[in-house]
């Protein structure tokens, strides 16, 4: 029963993160704002590999390759088969 409540809370937190943070981050043209929104959303829903990936891409756009690598690695830890995250990680390594 307790485990079910925890899972329900995680689901609510992730739904909120998508609504209030991830969707807005994807829609903004301001990369610094997008970075802040992705980080805020990941504080609520830390196991979303796509959000880590998108945050990594935003960080690469800002030339922040070391930070981006950590986000791509987080995405791959959650989903080892995430091919685009692997490619982005390899590219970020080359740019450092």
Buried (B, 14 or more C-beta within 10 A) or exposed (E): EEEEEEEEEBEEBBEBBBEBBBEBBBEBEEBEEBBBBBBBBBEBBBEBBBBBBBBBBBBBEEEBBEBBBBBBBBBBEBBEEBEEBBEBBEBBEEEE
